[in-house]
Amino acid sequence: MTAHGRAGDDAVNFDVGKDQRVDFFLPTAAWERQIVGVTSRKSNGAEILPTHTAALFNAAVERAAELLRAGEVVALPTETVYGLAANALDPAAVARIFEVKGRPSHNPIIIHVSDLAMAREFVADWPVAAEKLAQSFWPGPLTLVLPRAAGISDSVTAGGPTVGVRWPSHPFMQAVIRRCGFPLAAPSANPSNSISPTNAAHVNETLGARIKLIVDGGQSQVGIESTVLDVTSCPPTVLRPGMIHAESLLAALGEIGLRTSAGAEPGALKSPGQLKKHYSPKARLVIMSWNDDAELASRLGALGASPAQTQVIAYSHIPSMSDLGGVSVIPHDAEAYARALYAELHRCDAEGALWIVVETLPEGSEWQAIADRLRRAAG
């Protein structure tokens, strides 16, 4: 069995049996930094620009804005996941996003803005609920679905009358939108339905040959996609859970109230992230619980899963089976778990796993968004 961590992580080692050890890894700032001294590199065809100094940051902003103004798509960091960005007001550029990702045309795209004024410019109505939510959570990982204004094309909204709008908190994304002067359509920078990328390497591995530029802004600090809230309904409806969870939203909305979607409604989708299978690794992902190694081995046998071809992601019941392909331990903390999850799924795929077994998550609202992603990844 192998255990896993990242360069620069702090590891706490626990002996779990004769000649066996599992390493518990807690991410440190070193994991999140870029390689100092690198000014530009190319791989798979895409230019990769770092941003770890003021000069490099500004140069990357200029290069990204130049390409976006020319109708190109580029991969940019955000606090949630990396996005594949294009001019939201240019239908041809938006069409290129769908082409690069292999994204179905019925799946709408969120537009990203640089401030509240830009958000209001591209929606036809700004209700009291939107104002309360924006004041509480913007900039940040919250998308508001509102009636679309003129200038937003059908390709962005999947032909529907609404548009999802987000003001991201990542400083690089903000700087690029300000430099461009137009909103950016930006779904996750990965092939459709596959695992979202949380660093530049993930993007390069899957899309590097199809785009001209990837900007390396370090590790995404939220790690999963934004909460999406439909503000055209009364009360507002959660269409996609995120790390801003229901209790926080309800506190901001007060007497306006909140409801949770029971699933995609008939007609045009109002939000991404509502397809049954999404965020999926190449390996088959299974969510299960176990009390000890014997029970885990029994459950793997019932699935017909070879332990050697199985990667386990756990937080509480840590297996010590020597014949497993690998074990990853993610902290028993929802925010840390979300930040690490997609990177762990990417690693499992890179190591050739046929099965990924994820320990059943704890109950609680703070875990709902992570549970949603895992359910869809399991398909």
Secondary structure as GFF3:
##gff-version 3
##sequence-region A 1 379
A	DSSP	beta_strand	10	17	.	.	.	ID=ss1
A	DSSP	beta_strand	20	26	.	.	.	ID=ss2
A	DSSP	alpha_helix	29	32	.	.	.	ID=ss3
A	DSSP	beta_strand	41	43	.	.	.	ID=ss4
A	DSSP	beta_strand	46	50	.	.	.	ID=ss5
A	DSSP	alpha_helix	54	69	.	.	.	ID=ss6
A	DSSP	beta_strand	74	76	.	.	.	ID=ss7
A	DSSP	beta_strand	83	87	.	.	.	ID=ss8
A	DSSP	alpha_helix	91	101	.	.	.	ID=ss9
A	DSSP	beta_strand	111	112	.	.	.	ID=ss10
A	DSSP	alpha_helix	116	121	.	.	.	ID=ss11
A	DSSP	alpha_helix	128	137	.	.	.	ID=ss12
A	DSSP	beta_strand	142	147	.	.	.	ID=ss13
A	DSSP	alpha_helix	154	157	.	.	.	ID=ss14
A	DSSP	beta_strand	162	166	.	.	.	ID=ss15
A	DSSP	alpha_helix	171	180	.	.	.	ID=ss16
A	DSSP	beta_strand	184	185	.	.	.	ID=ss17
A	DSSP	alpha_helix	200	207	.	.	.	ID=ss18
A	DSSP	beta_strand	213	216	.	.	.	ID=ss19
A	DSSP	beta_strand	227	230	.	.	.	ID=ss20
A	DSSP	beta_strand	237	240	.	.	.	ID=ss21
A	DSSP	alpha_helix	246	253	.	.	.	ID=ss22
A	DSSP	three_ten_helix	254	256	.	.	.	ID=ss23
A	DSSP	beta_strand	259	260	.	.	.	ID=ss24
A	DSSP	beta_strand	284	288	.	.	.	ID=ss25
A	DSSP	alpha_helix	293	303	.	.	.	ID=ss26
A	DSSP	three_ten_helix	307	309	.	.	.	ID=ss27
A	DSSP	beta_strand	310	314	.	.	.	ID=ss28
A	DSSP	beta_strand	326	329	.	.	.	ID=ss29
A	DSSP	alpha_helix	334	350	.	.	.	ID=ss30
A	DSSP	beta_strand	355	359	.	.	.	ID=ss31
A	DSSP	three_ten_helix	365	367	.	.	.	ID=ss32
A	DSSP	alpha_helix	368	378	.	.	.	ID=ss33
###
